[in-house]
Amino acid sequence: MAFSSGDSGGMMADINVTPFVDVMLVLLIIFMVTAPLMTTGLDVDLPRADAPGMEMPEEQLILTINVDGAYFINDNQFTWEELEIKIPAIAENNPDQDLFLRADGAIPYAKVAQLMALCTQAGIARMGMITQPGGPEED
């Protein structure tokens, strides 16, 4: 608050709104820039290239979906309901556990996304995808 220098000798009741206006203008600009990005998707044409192989430690958790839609953790087969229990238990017992996902190419993307969401919700922070070496096959 500021004091007036007039004859009344009382306090001045004005509020300085300049910092408030500055903050609001910055927020307005941020929202104007980010709002279009939230409502529309980006068309992305991902590059096609051969990637060098990565070295994997000996004991890794490999989650597989075969062409029939069966789920496997390493070599053991599980149903979806069993995975909903097993994966959170694995994440709880091994918080630093890496998971590698191996999905057949004929599996719909929605099933792979559901499996990735289950792993993320369970607390597995780092996931990798296992692919075949080489570029995409030409039709």
C-alpha positions as CSV (number, residue, x, y, z in Angstrom):
1,M,0.0,0.0,0.0
2,A,1.0,3.5,-0.6
3,F,0.5,6.6,1.5
4,S,-1.0,9.7,0.0
5,S,0.6,13.1,0.4
6,G,-2.6,15.0,0.5
7,D,-4.3,16.9,3.3
8,S,-6.5,13.9,4.4
9,G,-3.6,12.0,6.0
10,G,-5.2,8.6,5.3
11,M,-4.0,5.6,3.4
12,M,-4.5,5.2,-0.3
13,A,-6.7,2.2,-1.2
14,D,-5.4,1.7,-4.8
15,I,-4.1,-1.7,-5.9
16,N,-1.4,-1.8,-8.5
17,V,-2.7,-4.2,-11.2
18,T,0.2,-3.8,-13.6
19,P,1.9,-7.1,-12.5
20,F,-1.4,-8.9,-12.7
21,V,-2.0,-7.6,-16.2
22,D,1.5,-8.7,-17.3
23,V,1.0,-12.2,-16.0
24,M,-2.5,-12.5,-17.6
25,L,-1.1,-11.4,-21.0
26,V,1.7,-14.0,-20.8
27,L,-0.9,-16.7,-20.0
28,L,-3.1,-15.6,-22.8
29,I,-0.3,-15.9,-25.3
30,I,0.6,-19.3,-24.0
31,F,-2.9,-20.5,-24.3
32,M,-3.3,-19.0,-27.8
33,V,-0.2,-21.0,-28.9
34,T,-1.0,-24.3,-27.2
35,A,-4.8,-24.5,-27.8
36,P,-4.6,-25.4,-31.5
37,L,-2.1,-28.2,-30.6
38,M,-4.5,-29.8,-28.2
39,T,-7.4,-30.0,-30.6
40,T,-5.7,-31.3,-33.7
41,G,-3.3,-34.1,-34.2
42,L,-0.1,-33.8,-36.1
43,D,0.4,-35.8,-39.3
44,V,3.7,-37.5,-39.0
45,D,5.4,-39.5,-41.7
46,L,7.9,-41.5,-39.6
47,P,11.3,-42.2,-41.3
48,R,12.1,-45.7,-42.4
49,A,15.6,-46.8,-41.5
50,D,17.6,-49.7,-40.2
51,A,18.5,-49.3,-36.6
52,P,21.5,-51.0,-35.0
53,G,20.8,-53.7,-32.5
54,M,21.0,-53.0,-28.8
55,E,22.7,-55.2,-26.2
56,M,20.2,-56.7,-23.8
57,P,21.2,-57.8,-20.3
58,E,20.8,-61.6,-19.8
59,E,17.7,-61.5,-17.6
60,Q,15.1,-59.3,-19.2
61,L,11.3,-59.3,-19.0
62,I,9.9,-60.0,-22.5
63,L,6.2,-59.6,-23.0
64,T,5.0,-61.2,-26.3
65,I,1.7,-61.2,-28.2
66,N,1.6,-63.9,-30.9
67,V,-0.5,-63.9,-34.1
68,D,-3.3,-65.7,-32.2
69,G,-3.5,-63.0,-29.6
70,A,-2.0,-65.1,-26.8
71,Y,0.1,-63.3,-24.2
72,F,3.5,-64.5,-22.9
73,I,5.8,-63.3,-20.2
74,N,9.2,-64.8,-21.3
75,D,8.1,-68.3,-22.1
76,N,5.0,-68.6,-19.9
77,Q,1.5,-68.0,-21.4
78,F,-1.1,-65.9,-19.5
79,T,-4.6,-64.6,-20.1
80,W,-5.4,-60.9,-20.1
81,E,-6.9,-61.2,-16.7
82,E,-3.8,-62.9,-15.3
83,L,-1.6,-60.1,-16.9
84,E,-3.7,-57.5,-15.1
85,I,-2.5,-59.1,-11.8
86,K,1.0,-60.3,-12.8
87,I,2.4,-57.1,-14.4
88,P,1.6,-54.8,-11.4
89,A,3.1,-57.4,-9.1
90,I,6.3,-57.5,-11.2
91,A,6.5,-53.7,-11.2
92,E,6.0,-53.5,-7.4
93,N,8.7,-56.1,-6.7
94,N,11.2,-54.7,-9.3
95,P,10.6,-51.0,-9.7
96,D,13.6,-50.6,-12.0
97,Q,12.5,-53.5,-14.2
98,D,12.8,-52.8,-18.0
99,L,10.2,-54.5,-20.2
100,F,10.6,-55.4,-23.8
101,L,7.5,-55.8,-25.9
102,R,7.5,-58.2,-28.8
103,A,4.3,-58.2,-30.9
104,D,3.5,-60.0,-34.1
105,G,3.1,-57.7,-37.1
106,A,-0.5,-58.9,-37.7
107,I,-1.7,-57.9,-34.3
108,P,-3.9,-54.8,-34.3
109,Y,-2.3,-51.6,-33.0
110,A,-5.1,-51.3,-30.4
111,K,-4.1,-54.5,-28.7
112,V,-0.5,-53.4,-28.5
113,A,-1.6,-50.0,-27.1
114,Q,-3.8,-51.6,-24.5
115,L,-0.8,-53.8,-23.4
116,M,1.5,-50.7,-23.2
117,A,-1.2,-48.8,-21.2
118,L,-1.5,-51.7,-18.8
119,C,2.3,-51.7,-18.2
120,T,2.5,-48.0,-17.8
121,Q,-0.4,-48.0,-15.3
122,A,1.3,-50.8,-13.4
123,G,4.4,-48.6,-12.9
124,I,6.8,-49.9,-15.5
125,A,8.6,-46.8,-16.5
126,R,10.9,-48.1,-19.3
127,M,9.6,-50.1,-22.2
128,G,11.3,-51.1,-25.4
129,M,10.0,-52.7,-28.6
130,I,11.6,-55.7,-30.2
131,T,11.6,-55.7,-34.0
132,Q,13.3,-57.5,-36.8
133,P,16.4,-56.0,-38.3
134,G,16.1,-54.5,-41.7
135,G,13.8,-51.9,-43.3
136,P,10.1,-52.3,-44.1
137,E,9.0,-54.8,-46.6
138,E,7.9,-53.4,-49.9
139,D,4.4,-54.5,-51.1
